[in-house]
Amino acid sequence: MANPHKTSAELEEYVVKDAPPTVYYVPAFITEAEEAHLLQQVYRAPKPKWTQLSGRRLQNWGGLPNPKGMLAEKLPDWLLTYTEKVSALGAFAGKTANHVLVNEYRPEEGIMPHEDGPLYHPTVTTISLGSPTLLDFYRPVDQTQTGVLQTEESRYMLSLLLQRQSLLIVQGEMYEHYLHGIRGVAMDTLTEHVANLSLAGGHVGEVVPRTTRVSLTIRHVPKICHTNLLLGRK
C-alpha cells in the first residue's frame, strides 16, 4: 500500500520539529508578484462564487465534497498552476490536488477549532496571502474525562505562524488527531508556543497586526462521482 504521507526529500528542511508529526512550513513559497496575481484573481471571481459564513467568507473550487463522492469540476488555470506545484512536492502521495477553498478573513475574524474530516486525503495544504496569522492547534475533548471541564484554553497545544506567501502542509498525526482554528483577533502576540517561530522569521514577544488575509486551502478528494453514476446509470 502506498504511504499516504510520502513527500519529496526537498521538504525535509522545512519540517516543524517542535510539533507532532507531520508539519512542513515553507516560507516564500510564492513571490510577491504571484501573491498579487492570486489576490487579483480571487477578487475578480463573480459575486455568486462567494459564500458568506460566520466569521469569514469563502469560494469553493473543484466541486462539493460529500460522503457519496464529489462531482468534479475543472479548476481555473490560475489555481491549477498552484495545485500542480503543491502536488509536485508529493504532498498527496503522488496524487494531484483537485479541490481548493479560498477563505477570506478580515481582522477580528476567525474559525472555531475543527477537524477537516475523512472526505479528503489525510493532508491539508495552505498558501497564505495578504496578511500573517496564527493557526492554533488543540487536543480533542477526552471523552473518558467526564468530570473534568475541558475548555479551549485547557486543550490548546501550540500555534503556527503563517506568513504571507508561505506554504503549510499538515498531515499524519497532526492532521488526523488534532483540531485547528484561528482566533478572531486584530493582532497576534508571538509566544514560545509558536512551534515554527524560527522558520517563519518571528520572535517571542513580537506583535503581528492582521490585515485582510486570503488562504488557498488545497486538497485532494479521492472519491469522485461521475455524472452517469449520479443519474443512476450503469
Sequence and secondary structure as in RCSB ss.txt:
>XXXX:A:sequence
MANPHKTSAELEEYVVKDAPPTVYYVPAFITEAEEAHLLQQVYRAPKPKWTQLSGRRLQNWGGLPNPKGMLAEKL
PDWLLTYTEKVSALGAFAGKTANHVLVNEYRPEEGIMPHEDGPLYHPTVTTISLGSPTLLDFYRPVDQTQTGVLQ
TEESRYMLSLLLQRQSLLIVQGEMYEHYLHGIRGVAMDTLTEHVANLSLAGGHVGEVVPRTTRVSLTIRHVPKIC
HTNLLLGRK
>XXXX:A:secstr
   TT   GGGGGGB TTSSS EEEETTSS HHHHHHHHHHHHHS GGGEEEETTEEEEEES    TT EE    
 HHHHHHHHHHHTTTTTTT    EEEEEEE TT  EEEE   TTS SEEEEEEESS EEEEEE    TT TTS  
 HHHHEEEEEEE TT EEEEEHHHHHH EEEE   SEEE  TTBTTTTTTT  TT EEE   EEEEEEE    EE
 HHHHTT  
